[in-house]
């Protein structure tokens, strides 16, 4: 198992369980991820349903988002300026 990795805890809380060795991973719940992206939680839920954004479905309705995945998602939406 990779070390220094943060894993999601079963109760859908942000992940803080750490194992040493790798760059830490931070998982956010829907509200936290929506704040990070600057969108409403309802919008994020629509993206999850349409599978437009990377996410983890831990159990039932518990959805978690990896911050690194969110950063990559944002970068993929970047539109360069035209001079």
N, C-alpha and C positions, 0 to 999 in steps of 0.2 A: 504494500500500500504506500502511495507517495507520502513523503513527510512534509510537514509545515503546510498542510492543506486544511482549509476550513470546510467542514461538511455540514449539511443541513441536519438540524435536529428534528425528530419526529413531530414535535408539537407545532411546527411551522414557524418557529421563531427564527430570526436571522442566525446564520451559522457562525459559531465561534469555537467549535470543537477543533482543536489543533493537533496535528501530527507533524513532527519535525522533518525537514528536508527540502521542500519545494516552496515556491512563492505562495503565500496564503491566498485562499479564495474566499471571497465574501459574497454570500447570497442574501438577496433582499426580498422582502415580501412585496406584494403588489403595490401597496401605497408608497413604500419607500422607493421602489423602482420607478413608479410614475413620477414622483418628485424628482428623481435623478434625471429622468428624460424630459421633464417639463411638460408632461401631459396629464390628463385626468386618469384616475384609476379605471374608469369605465372604458376609456379609449384603449388602455393597455389590455383590459379583459377582452375586448373585441379582437385585438391583434393576436392574443393567445388563442382564442377560438378559431381564428383564421390561419393559425400557425405562421404568422408573419414575423414573429420575434422568438429568439431562442429562450427556452424556459425549462424548468424541471417541475413535474407534477409529482409531488411527494406522496400524497395520499388523498384520494377524493378531490376536494376542492382546494387543497393547499398547493399553491404555485409559488415557486421561488425563481429568482433571476440572478445569474452570476454577473457581477459588476463588469468583469472583463468582456463577457458576451454583450452587455449593454453598450460598452465603449465601442466595440467592433460594429455593432448595429448602427450606432450614431455615425461612425466614420463612413459607413457604406451609404449613408443618406446625404453626405456632403456634396454640395454643388459648387463647383469652382466659379469664381468671378470671371467675366469676359471683359477684357480691356479694349 
